[in-house]
């Protein structure tokens, strides 16, 4: 019987490639394809259903809103009493933000001057500097570049 170190190596795998599997039920070694193993893993993992956290903010003119940093994507609904002449929006701290975290911002009233700060990110691209009533924008964090980017 050969050992694992005596087997030939492969550098590219396909779903049809086979791997050895020890069966506790039958007390022997069998084979399974990577596709079969992948299907089992996908069915066994409990993916969370809620990946979006809703945050509400009712700022006053000249206010600052900190987007919640809870390792989830955030849907921020801004509901001030009246129009805002200025608002600063502080994104989650870059050093603790997970890759591909999304922030969606919806303002129920107009914001004349909007400042979006990256909170340690290298840059924030595509953030508007003003918002009309009912307008929204979306940003996604890329951990490799430490930047926030717009997306739809």
C-alpha positions as CSV (number, residue, x, y, z in Angstrom):
1,X,0.0,0.0,0.0
2,X,1.4,3.4,-1.0
3,X,1.5,6.4,1.3
4,X,0.3,9.9,0.4
5,X,3.8,11.1,-0.1
6,X,4.4,8.5,-2.8
7,X,1.5,9.6,-5.0
8,X,1.9,11.9,-8.0
9,X,1.0,15.6,-7.5
10,X,-1.4,17.7,-9.5
11,X,-1.4,21.5,-9.7
12,X,-4.8,22.0,-11.2
13,X,-7.9,20.4,-9.8
14,X,-11.4,19.8,-11.3
15,X,-14.7,18.9,-9.8
16,X,-14.3,15.4,-11.2
17,X,-10.9,14.8,-9.5
18,X,-11.1,12.2,-6.7
19,X,-9.9,12.3,-3.1
20,X,-9.8,9.6,-0.5
21,X,-12.4,9.6,2.2
22,X,-12.5,7.4,5.3
23,X,-16.0,6.2,6.0
24,X,-16.8,5.8,9.7
25,X,-20.0,3.9,8.9
26,X,-18.4,1.3,6.8
27,X,-15.0,1.5,8.4
28,X,-13.1,1.7,5.1
29,X,-11.5,4.1,2.7
30,X,-13.5,5.2,-0.3
31,X,-13.3,7.9,-3.0
32,X,-15.3,11.1,-3.6
33,X,-15.1,13.8,-6.3
34,X,-14.3,17.3,-5.4
35,X,-17.7,18.2,-6.7
36,X,-19.4,15.8,-4.3
37,X,-17.3,17.2,-1.4
38,X,-18.2,20.8,-2.5
39,X,-21.9,20.0,-2.5
40,X,-21.7,18.5,1.0
41,X,-19.8,21.5,2.3
42,X,-22.3,24.0,0.8
43,X,-25.2,22.1,2.3
44,X,-23.5,21.8,5.7
45,X,-22.6,25.4,6.1
46,X,-25.1,27.6,7.8
47,X,-24.9,30.8,5.8
48,X,-26.4,33.8,7.7
49,X,-29.6,35.1,6.2
50,X,-29.2,38.7,7.3
51,X,-26.0,40.3,6.0
52,X,-27.3,43.8,6.1
53,X,-27.7,45.9,9.2
54,X,-30.1,48.9,9.1
55,X,-29.0,52.1,10.8
56,X,-31.2,55.2,11.3
57,X,-29.8,58.7,11.8
58,X,-31.7,62.0,12.4
59,X,-28.8,64.5,12.3
60,X,-29.1,68.3,12.5
61,X,-27.4,70.8,10.2
62,X,-23.6,70.6,10.6
63,X,-23.9,67.2,12.2
64,X,-21.7,64.1,12.0
65,X,-23.0,60.6,11.4
66,X,-20.8,57.6,12.1
67,X,-21.7,54.5,10.1
68,X,-21.9,51.6,12.4
69,X,-18.9,49.3,12.5
70,X,-20.3,45.9,13.2
71,X,-18.7,43.7,10.6
72,X,-21.8,43.8,8.5
73,X,-22.9,45.8,5.5
74,X,-25.0,48.8,6.5
75,X,-28.1,50.4,5.1
76,X,-28.1,53.9,6.5
77,X,-31.4,55.8,6.4
78,X,-31.0,59.5,7.1
79,X,-34.2,61.0,8.3
80,X,-33.7,64.6,9.5
81,X,-36.5,66.9,10.4
82,X,-35.7,69.3,7.6
83,X,-33.2,69.9,4.9
84,X,-29.6,69.7,5.9
85,X,-27.1,72.4,4.8
86,X,-24.1,70.2,5.7
87,X,-23.5,66.7,6.9
88,X,-20.3,64.7,7.5
89,X,-20.6,60.9,7.1
90,X,-17.8,58.9,8.7
91,X,-17.4,55.4,7.2
92,X,-16.4,52.4,9.4
93,X,-12.8,52.2,10.6
94,X,-10.7,50.9,7.7
95,X,-8.5,48.7,9.9
96,X,-11.4,46.7,11.2
97,X,-13.7,46.7,8.1
98,X,-14.1,43.4,6.3
99,X,-13.4,43.0,2.6
100,X,-16.4,43.7,0.4
101,X,-18.3,45.5,3.2
102,X,-21.1,47.6,1.6
103,X,-22.6,50.9,2.8
104,X,-25.8,52.1,1.2
105,X,-26.9,55.6,2.2
106,X,-30.4,56.9,1.6
107,X,-31.4,60.5,2.6
108,X,-35.0,61.4,3.0
109,X,-34.3,65.1,2.7
110,X,-31.8,67.1,0.6
111,X,-28.2,67.6,1.9
112,X,-26.6,70.7,0.4
113,X,-23.0,69.8,1.4
114,X,-22.1,66.2,2.1
115,X,-18.6,65.1,3.2
116,X,-17.8,61.4,3.3
117,X,-14.6,60.5,5.2
118,X,-12.8,57.2,4.9
119,X,-11.9,56.8,8.6
120,X,-8.4,55.4,7.8
121,X,-9.1,54.3,4.3
122,X,-6.7,55.3,1.6
123,X,-9.4,57.0,-0.5
124,X,-13.2,57.2,-1.0
125,X,-14.1,57.2,-4.6
126,X,-17.5,58.1,-6.1
127,X,-19.1,59.6,-3.0
128,X,-21.4,62.5,-3.8
129,X,-20.8,65.9,-2.3
130,X,-24.6,66.7,-2.3
131,X,-27.7,64.6,-2.1
132,X,-31.3,65.3,-3.3
133,X,-34.2,64.2,-1.2
134,X,-34.8,60.5,-1.7
135,X,-31.4,60.0,-3.3
136,X,-29.0,57.2,-2.4
137,X,-25.5,56.0,-3.1
138,X,-23.5,52.8,-2.4
139,X,-19.9,52.2,-1.5
140,X,-18.0,49.0,-1.2
141,X,-14.7,48.5,0.7
142,X,-11.8,46.7,-0.9
143,X,-9.3,45.5,1.7
144,X,-6.4,45.0,-0.7
145,X,-6.3,48.7,-1.7
146,X,-7.9,50.1,1.5
147,X,-10.3,52.1,-0.7
148,X,-14.1,52.6,-0.8
149,X,-15.5,52.3,-4.3
150,X,-18.9,53.1,-5.8
151,X,-21.1,50.3,-7.1
152,X,-24.6,49.7,-8.2
